[in-house]
Amino acid sequence: MKKALLLIFSFLGFYVFPQSRVKADDITGTWISNLEKGHVEIIREGDKYYGTIVWLKVPTYTDGTPKTDKNNPDKTKRTDPLIGLQPLKDLVFVKDHWENGTIYDPESGKTYTCRATLKDNTLELRGYLGISQIGRTQTWTRFEGGK
C-alpha cells in the first residue's frame, strides 16, 4: 500500500511540480534577432555558449562593401565584418537558463552582461550593466530549420 501511494504521489508530483524541461543545448541553433536584422547561430564550446552573426538582412553598405563593426570601441576592430562577428559570449547553463555571459551591440559598440531564458521557440536575452540589472530585453525567434 505504501509503495502504491508513493508511486501515485510521485506521478502526481511530476505533473503538479514539473521539473525544468529546458536542457543546456536547447539554446543551440540559429536565431532571428528581435528586429529581424540578422541571424545568430549559437553553438556550445566546452561548457559555454557563443553566438555568431551568420546572416544580415542588409549585409553591405550602399557602395557594396560588407558592413563592418564600425562602432567598436577598439579601433583595430572597426574594419572587421559584421558577418562572422561573435556578439554573444560565455553563457553558462544554470538550472533552466543561461547566465554570466556578455552580449555586444554592434550598433552602439557597447557590451552588456547577459542572461538568456528559453520560452517555447523564443529566446529572451537580457542585457544589463554590471550588477544593476538595468538594461533591456531582446526576444529572438528560432529560425525554421535552425535546429
Residue frames as qw, qx, qy, qz and C-alpha x, y, z in Angstrom:
[[0.000, 0.885, 0.465, 0.000, 0.00, 0.00, 0.00],
 [0.308, -0.791, 0.102, 0.518, 2.81, 2.42, 0.90],
 [0.405, -0.141, 0.601, 0.674, 4.53, 1.70, -2.40],
 [0.216, 0.614, 0.673, 0.352, 1.32, 2.36, -4.32],
 [0.121, -0.941, -0.263, 0.178, 0.77, 5.69, -2.55],
 [0.405, -0.598, 0.324, 0.611, 4.40, 6.67, -3.10],
 [0.379, 0.157, 0.682, 0.606, 4.10, 5.86, -6.79],
 [0.099, 0.798, 0.565, 0.185, 0.87, 7.85, -7.11],
 [0.232, -0.914, -0.069, 0.325, 2.31, 10.88, -5.31],
 [0.454, -0.361, 0.480, 0.658, 5.49, 10.68, -7.35],
 [0.315, 0.415, 0.687, 0.506, 3.46, 10.56, -10.54],
 [0.029, -0.905, -0.421, -0.055, 1.23, 13.46, -9.46],
 [0.403, -0.753, 0.089, 0.511, 4.22, 15.45, -8.25],
 [0.476, -0.012, 0.531, 0.701, 5.78, 15.22, -11.70],
 [0.135, 0.604, 0.575, 0.536, 2.74, 16.94, -13.21],
 [0.283, -0.906, -0.312, 0.046, 1.94, 19.31, -10.37],
 [0.297, -0.861, 0.295, 0.289, 5.58, 20.34, -9.85],
 [0.879, 0.438, 0.037, 0.185, 7.25, 19.58, -13.16],
 [0.604, -0.477, 0.235, 0.594, 10.99, 19.72, -13.23],
 [0.167, 0.733, -0.280, -0.597, 12.65, 22.04, -15.70],
 [0.842, 0.347, 0.406, 0.079, 12.37, 20.67, -19.16],
 [0.353, 0.902, -0.249, -0.014, 14.94, 23.08, -20.55],
 [0.907, -0.141, 0.124, 0.377, 18.23, 21.40, -21.35],
 [0.374, -0.630, 0.231, 0.640, 21.58, 23.12, -21.76],
 [0.295, -0.081, 0.641, 0.704, 21.86, 22.57, -25.52],
 [0.264, 0.709, 0.653, -0.035, 18.29, 23.77, -26.23],
 [0.005, 0.859, -0.015, -0.512, 19.80, 27.20, -26.89],
 [0.337, -0.295, 0.650, 0.614, 21.89, 25.92, -29.80],
 [0.441, 0.578, 0.652, 0.214, 20.77, 26.63, -33.34],
 [0.220, 0.217, 0.244, 0.919, 20.07, 29.70, -35.44],
 [0.059, -0.677, -0.579, 0.451, 18.03, 32.60, -34.09],
 [0.213, 0.669, 0.338, 0.627, 16.42, 35.61, -35.76],
 [0.236, -0.047, -0.374, 0.895, 17.27, 38.82, -33.91],
 [0.091, 0.565, 0.630, -0.524, 14.49, 40.88, -32.35],
 [0.280, 0.673, -0.020, -0.684, 14.36, 43.42, -35.18],
 [0.845, 0.371, 0.382, 0.052, 14.85, 40.72, -37.83],
 [0.204, 0.896, -0.342, -0.194, 18.04, 42.45, -38.96],
 [0.288, 0.553, -0.781, -0.016, 20.14, 39.31, -38.70],
 [0.943, -0.181, -0.239, -0.141, 20.53, 35.68, -37.74],
 [0.146, -0.683, 0.665, -0.266, 22.80, 34.49, -34.96],
 [0.852, 0.025, -0.520, -0.062, 23.97, 30.89, -34.70],
 [0.477, -0.668, 0.454, -0.345, 24.53, 29.72, -31.13],
 [0.800, 0.199, -0.561, 0.072, 26.94, 26.86, -30.52],
 [0.752, -0.648, 0.120, -0.024, 28.42, 25.15, -27.49],
 [0.555, 0.552, -0.518, 0.345, 32.17, 25.16, -26.84],
 [0.238, 0.124, -0.774, 0.573, 33.04, 23.22, -23.70],
 [0.134, -0.538, -0.771, 0.313, 30.54, 24.31, -21.06],
 [0.045, 0.539, 0.117, -0.833, 29.89, 27.76, -22.59],
 [0.478, 0.626, 0.600, 0.136, 27.68, 29.05, -25.39],
 [0.189, -0.404, 0.250, 0.859, 28.60, 31.54, -28.10],
 [0.513, 0.697, 0.484, -0.133, 26.61, 33.27, -30.83],
 [0.334, -0.234, 0.456, 0.791, 27.94, 34.32, -34.22],
 [0.475, 0.612, 0.077, -0.628, 26.22, 36.54, -36.81],
 [0.507, 0.006, 0.786, 0.354, 25.68, 34.32, -39.85],
 [0.223, 0.546, 0.628, 0.508, 23.26, 36.44, -41.93],
 [0.017, -0.409, -0.224, 0.884, 22.29, 40.09, -42.24],
 [0.434, 0.718, 0.523, -0.151, 19.18, 41.47, -43.91],
 [0.375, 0.920, -0.095, 0.065, 21.34, 44.27, -45.32],
 [0.884, -0.256, 0.071, 0.386, 24.88, 42.84, -45.44],
 [0.567, 0.173, 0.162, 0.789, 26.53, 45.67, -47.38],
 [0.029, -0.588, -0.132, 0.798, 26.76, 49.44, -47.42],
 [0.552, 0.735, 0.196, -0.341, 25.35, 51.34, -50.40],
 [0.229, 0.747, -0.551, -0.293, 28.74, 51.13, -52.13],
 [0.896, 0.191, -0.364, -0.170, 28.57, 47.31, -51.99],
 [0.294, 0.422, -0.753, 0.410, 31.26, 46.77, -49.35],
 [0.585, -0.370, -0.719, 0.066, 30.45, 44.43, -46.45],
 [0.399, -0.825, -0.012, -0.399, 29.13, 46.06, -43.29],
 [0.549, 0.246, -0.593, 0.535, 31.76, 46.32, -40.56],
 [0.546, -0.604, -0.499, 0.297, 31.92, 46.72, -36.81],
 [0.309, 0.603, 0.024, 0.735, 32.41, 50.48, -37.26],
 [0.393, -0.772, 0.028, -0.499, 31.26, 51.41, -33.73],
 [0.866, -0.222, -0.349, 0.282, 33.61, 49.07, -31.89],
 [0.336, -0.933, 0.120, 0.048, 35.43, 50.92, -29.08],
 [0.654, -0.365, 0.487, 0.450, 38.59, 49.05, -30.14],
 [0.347, 0.751, -0.215, -0.518, 39.66, 50.99, -33.24],
 [0.049, -0.396, 0.861, 0.316, 41.58, 47.97, -34.57],
 [0.292, 0.241, 0.925, -0.041, 38.31, 46.02, -34.89],
 [0.361, 0.574, 0.211, -0.704, 36.28, 48.66, -36.73],
 [0.411, 0.453, -0.555, -0.564, 37.06, 47.12, -40.12],
 [0.184, -0.019, 0.981, -0.063, 36.03, 43.59, -39.05],
 [0.373, -0.193, -0.601, -0.680, 32.98, 42.37, -40.99],
 [0.577, -0.220, 0.349, -0.705, 29.71, 42.03, -39.07],
 [0.951, 0.068, -0.183, -0.238, 29.03, 38.62, -40.63],
 [0.758, 0.183, -0.509, 0.365, 31.21, 36.32, -38.57],
 [0.078, -0.515, 0.420, -0.743, 31.19, 38.65, -35.55],
 [0.511, -0.283, -0.796, 0.161, 30.55, 36.91, -32.22],
 [0.217, -0.569, 0.079, -0.789, 28.29, 39.24, -30.18],
 [0.809, -0.461, 0.017, -0.363, 27.19, 36.56, -27.69],
 [0.484, 0.447, -0.690, 0.299, 29.91, 35.07, -25.48],
 [0.175, 0.239, -0.790, 0.537, 30.50, 32.88, -22.44],
 [0.685, -0.302, 0.002, -0.663, 26.91, 31.99, -21.50],
 [0.102, 0.169, -0.949, 0.246, 26.76, 29.17, -18.93],
 [0.592, -0.356, -0.553, -0.466, 23.70, 26.98, -18.34],
 [0.028, -0.119, 0.728, -0.675, 22.34, 27.11, -14.77],
 [0.375, 0.273, 0.747, -0.476, 19.20, 25.04, -13.97],
 [0.451, 0.612, 0.649, 0.028, 16.78, 26.42, -16.59],
 [0.261, 0.963, 0.036, -0.060, 18.55, 29.47, -18.06],
 [0.752, 0.237, -0.052, 0.613, 21.94, 30.74, -19.24],
 [0.240, -0.969, -0.051, 0.030, 23.89, 33.47, -17.46],
 [0.570, -0.638, 0.284, 0.433, 27.27, 35.09, -16.81],
 [0.630, 0.308, 0.433, 0.566, 27.80, 35.81, -20.48],
 [0.038, -0.525, 0.033, 0.849, 28.07, 39.01, -22.46],
 [0.499, 0.640, 0.551, 0.197, 26.20, 40.44, -25.42],
 [0.279, -0.312, 0.209, 0.884, 27.72, 43.05, -27.69],
 [0.404, 0.786, 0.421, -0.206, 25.61, 45.57, -29.59],
 [0.569, 0.081, 0.351, 0.739, 27.44, 46.47, -32.82],
 [0.113, 0.799, 0.386, 0.447, 25.10, 49.42, -33.39],
 [0.330, -0.934, 0.017, -0.134, 26.23, 51.15, -30.18],
 [0.505, 0.536, -0.560, 0.380, 29.61, 49.46, -29.67],
 [0.408, -0.521, 0.499, -0.559, 28.64, 48.57, -26.11],
 [0.515, 0.025, -0.857, 0.027, 28.95, 45.23, -24.31],
 [0.586, -0.442, 0.172, -0.657, 26.50, 44.15, -21.63],
 [0.223, -0.142, 0.929, -0.259, 26.29, 41.31, -19.13],
 [0.572, 0.038, -0.475, -0.667, 23.76, 38.82, -20.47],
 [0.406, 0.017, 0.844, -0.349, 21.22, 36.32, -19.21],
 [0.416, 0.093, -0.612, -0.667, 19.10, 34.17, -21.54],
 [0.494, 0.094, 0.731, -0.462, 15.83, 32.35, -20.96],
 [0.135, -0.012, -0.823, -0.552, 14.16, 29.97, -23.40],
 [0.478, 0.291, 0.536, -0.632, 10.38, 30.10, -23.72],
 [0.778, 0.490, 0.363, -0.150, 8.97, 27.76, -26.37],
 [0.738, 0.369, 0.257, 0.503, 10.62, 28.86, -29.63],
 [0.112, 0.919, -0.048, 0.375, 11.74, 32.26, -28.36],
 [0.699, -0.110, -0.329, 0.625, 14.90, 33.25, -26.57],
 [0.178, -0.965, -0.118, -0.151, 14.77, 36.20, -24.20],
 [0.674, 0.143, -0.221, 0.690, 18.15, 37.87, -23.87],
 [0.305, -0.936, -0.174, 0.021, 18.50, 40.37, -21.06],
 [0.598, 0.346, -0.174, 0.701, 21.46, 42.71, -21.42],
 [0.392, -0.901, -0.175, -0.063, 22.35, 44.81, -18.41],
 [0.285, 0.728, -0.402, 0.476, 25.13, 46.88, -16.90],
 [0.051, 0.402, -0.737, 0.541, 27.09, 45.31, -14.05],
 [0.118, -0.224, -0.923, 0.289, 25.04, 44.04, -11.15],
 [0.241, 0.149, 0.188, -0.940, 22.40, 46.74, -11.54],
 [0.327, 0.382, 0.864, 0.024, 20.09, 44.65, -13.76],
 [0.313, 0.744, 0.117, -0.579, 19.26, 47.92, -15.53],
 [0.184, -0.233, 0.746, 0.596, 19.12, 47.16, -19.21],
 [0.638, 0.289, -0.118, -0.704, 16.86, 45.85, -21.92],
 [0.631, 0.010, 0.774, -0.041, 15.46, 42.56, -23.14],
 [0.391, 0.376, -0.554, -0.632, 15.52, 41.29, -26.70],
 [0.782, 0.091, 0.558, -0.264, 13.36, 38.43, -27.88],
 [0.158, 0.421, -0.752, -0.482, 14.83, 36.24, -30.60],
 [0.869, 0.169, 0.184, -0.426, 12.86, 33.64, -32.54],
 [0.609, -0.210, 0.719, 0.261, 14.21, 30.28, -33.61],
 [0.342, 0.483, -0.497, -0.635, 14.96, 30.20, -37.33],
 [0.919, 0.162, 0.200, -0.299, 12.97, 27.44, -39.03],
 [0.886, 0.384, -0.187, 0.180, 15.42, 24.72, -39.90],
 [0.090, 0.785, -0.465, 0.398, 17.93, 26.27, -37.47],
 [0.160, -0.327, 0.870, -0.332, 17.68, 23.30, -35.11]]
